[in-house]
Amino acid sequence: MARRKILEYPHPRLREQALPVTRFDTDLGGLIDDMLETLDATDSLALSAPQVDDGRAVLVIVPSGGASVPRTYTNPEILSRGAWGIVQESCLSLPGLVANVWRATEIRVRACDCNGAAFEIDLAGMDAVCLQHEMDHLVGKLFVDRLSVFSRLRFHAFAGRRARRRQQAA
């Protein structure tokens, strides 16, 4: 197991579509182990493979409600969406940015576990929001893409200032 570097905006790999997992082998197991270690080190709720520079459709989520075992979703697809709401989101690939996003707060998902066994699960609240956020990463979308035009302009100004500070510090 190894902690992986998290790609940050505007890294171009964050905009690429992830490929479906076709082999459930030790290589996939190693990726998932690394993702879990990376997630644990960040004290975050969820992480997608594209964020750690791997192009496979894999994500891991630490369920809310005190569950201690993270759940792995490979090749996830949303089957249905229920109630909707405005939720506050942040992202490891966009450090320092927090914004409100319109998301379904109840969903039904189909995915495979790390061994390739298919399952369906109903998620609500933060679990539903986290899964949708990470699934956006699998199609090259960031949560800022869901913001209003005005909010996206503010984000780009924020990201530009941050990039200039990084260049000056280097």
C-alpha positions as CSV (number, residue, x, y, z in Angstrom):
1,M,0.0,0.0,0.0
2,A,1.1,3.5,-0.8
3,R,-0.3,6.9,-0.5
4,R,-0.8,8.5,-3.9
5,K,-0.5,12.1,-5.0
6,I,-3.9,13.7,-5.6
7,L,-4.1,15.6,-8.8
8,E,-5.3,19.2,-8.5
9,Y,-7.1,21.5,-10.8
10,P,-6.2,22.4,-13.6
11,H,-4.4,19.0,-14.2
12,P,-5.8,17.8,-17.6
13,R,-6.2,14.2,-16.4
14,L,-9.1,15.4,-14.2
15,R,-11.1,16.1,-17.4
16,E,-10.6,12.6,-18.9
17,Q,-13.3,9.9,-19.0
18,A,-12.4,6.9,-16.9
19,L,-12.4,3.5,-18.5
20,P,-14.6,0.6,-17.2
21,V,-12.9,-2.0,-15.1
22,T,-12.6,-5.2,-17.0
23,R,-10.1,-7.1,-14.8
24,F,-10.6,-7.7,-11.2
25,D,-7.1,-8.7,-10.3
26,T,-4.3,-7.9,-7.9
27,D,-3.5,-4.8,-9.8
28,L,-7.0,-3.5,-9.1
29,G,-6.6,-4.6,-5.5
30,G,-3.4,-2.6,-5.2
31,L,-5.1,0.5,-6.7
32,I,-8.0,0.2,-4.2
33,D,-5.6,-0.3,-1.3
34,D,-3.6,2.8,-2.3
35,M,-6.8,4.8,-2.7
36,L,-7.9,3.7,0.8
37,E,-4.6,4.7,2.3
38,T,-4.7,8.0,0.5
39,L,-8.2,8.6,1.6
40,D,-7.3,7.8,5.2
41,A,-4.4,10.2,5.1
42,T,-6.6,13.1,3.8
43,D,-9.3,12.6,6.4
44,S,-11.8,12.9,3.6
45,L,-15.0,11.0,2.8
46,A,-14.4,9.8,-0.8
47,L,-11.9,9.5,-3.6
48,S,-12.0,8.5,-7.3
49,A,-9.3,6.8,-9.2
50,P,-8.9,9.7,-11.7
51,Q,-7.9,11.9,-8.7
52,V,-4.9,9.7,-8.1
53,D,-4.0,9.6,-11.8
54,D,-5.5,6.2,-12.6
55,G,-8.0,6.1,-15.5
56,R,-10.2,3.3,-14.2
57,A,-13.8,3.7,-13.1
58,V,-13.2,3.1,-9.4
59,L,-14.2,5.1,-6.3
60,V,-14.1,4.5,-2.6
61,I,-16.4,6.1,0.0
62,V,-16.4,6.0,3.8
63,P,-20.1,5.6,4.6
64,S,-21.7,8.0,7.0
65,G,-23.4,7.0,10.2
66,G,-20.3,5.6,12.0
67,A,-19.6,2.7,9.6
68,S,-15.9,2.2,9.7
69,V,-15.4,0.1,6.6
70,P,-15.1,2.0,3.3
71,R,-17.1,0.7,0.3
72,T,-15.6,0.3,-3.1
73,Y,-17.6,0.9,-6.3
74,T,-16.3,-0.2,-9.6
75,N,-18.1,0.8,-12.8
76,P,-20.9,2.5,-10.8
77,E,-24.1,3.6,-12.5
78,I,-27.0,5.5,-11.0
79,L,-30.3,3.6,-11.5
80,S,-32.6,6.2,-10.0
81,R,-32.7,9.5,-8.2
82,G,-35.1,10.6,-5.5
83,A,-35.3,13.8,-3.4
84,W,-33.1,16.7,-4.4
85,G,-31.4,19.4,-2.4
86,I,-28.7,22.0,-2.2
87,V,-25.6,20.5,-0.5
88,Q,-22.2,22.0,0.4
89,E,-19.3,20.3,-1.3
90,S,-15.6,20.5,-1.4
91,C,-13.0,18.4,-3.3
92,L,-9.5,17.2,-2.7
93,S,-8.6,18.2,-6.3
94,L,-9.8,21.8,-5.6
95,P,-8.3,22.5,-2.2
96,G,-9.8,25.5,-0.4
97,L,-12.9,25.7,-2.4
98,V,-16.4,25.1,-0.9
99,A,-19.6,25.7,-2.7
100,N,-23.3,24.7,-2.7
101,V,-24.4,22.3,-5.4
102,W,-27.8,20.9,-6.4
103,R,-27.7,17.1,-6.0
104,A,-30.1,14.2,-5.5
105,T,-30.1,13.2,-1.9
106,E,-31.5,9.7,-2.5
107,I,-30.2,7.4,-5.2
108,R,-30.1,3.7,-6.2
109,V,-26.8,2.5,-7.6
110,R,-25.5,-0.5,-9.3
111,A,-21.7,-1.3,-9.2
112,C,-19.2,-4.1,-8.6
113,D,-17.1,-4.6,-5.5
114,C,-13.4,-5.1,-5.7
115,N,-13.8,-8.8,-6.7
116,G,-16.2,-8.1,-9.5
117,A,-19.4,-9.1,-7.7
118,A,-22.3,-6.9,-8.8
119,F,-24.5,-5.3,-6.2
120,E,-27.2,-2.7,-5.9
121,I,-27.6,-0.3,-3.0
122,D,-29.8,2.6,-2.0
123,L,-27.9,5.6,-0.7
124,A,-29.2,8.7,1.0
125,G,-27.9,11.9,2.4
126,M,-24.1,12.4,2.4
127,D,-23.5,8.9,1.0
128,A,-25.6,9.8,-2.1
129,V,-23.9,13.1,-2.5
130,C,-20.4,11.7,-2.2
131,L,-21.1,9.0,-4.7
132,Q,-22.5,11.5,-7.3
133,H,-19.5,13.8,-6.7
134,E,-17.0,10.9,-7.3
135,M,-19.0,9.6,-10.3
136,D,-18.6,13.1,-11.8
137,H,-14.8,12.6,-11.6
138,L,-15.3,9.4,-13.7
139,V,-16.6,11.4,-16.6
140,G,-14.1,14.3,-16.3
141,K,-16.5,16.6,-14.5
142,L,-15.7,18.7,-11.4
143,F,-18.3,20.0,-8.9
144,V,-17.5,23.5,-10.0
145,D,-19.0,22.6,-13.4
146,R,-22.4,22.4,-11.6
147,L,-22.2,26.0,-10.3
148,S,-23.9,29.0,-11.7
149,V,-22.1,31.0,-14.3
150,F,-21.3,33.7,-11.8
151,S,-20.0,31.2,-9.3
152,R,-17.8,29.6,-12.0
153,L,-16.3,33.0,-12.9
154,R,-15.5,33.5,-9.2
155,F,-13.9,30.0,-9.1
156,H,-11.7,30.7,-12.1
157,A,-10.5,34.0,-10.5
158,F,-9.8,32.1,-7.2
159,A,-7.9,29.3,-9.2
160,G,-5.9,31.9,-11.1
161,R,-4.8,33.7,-7.9
162,R,-3.9,30.4,-6.3
163,A,-1.8,29.4,-9.4
164,R,0.0,32.7,-9.3
165,R,0.9,32.3,-5.6
166,R,2.2,28.8,-6.3
167,Q,4.4,30.1,-9.1
168,Q,5.8,32.9,-6.9
169,A,6.5,30.4,-4.1
170,A,8.4,28.0,-6.5
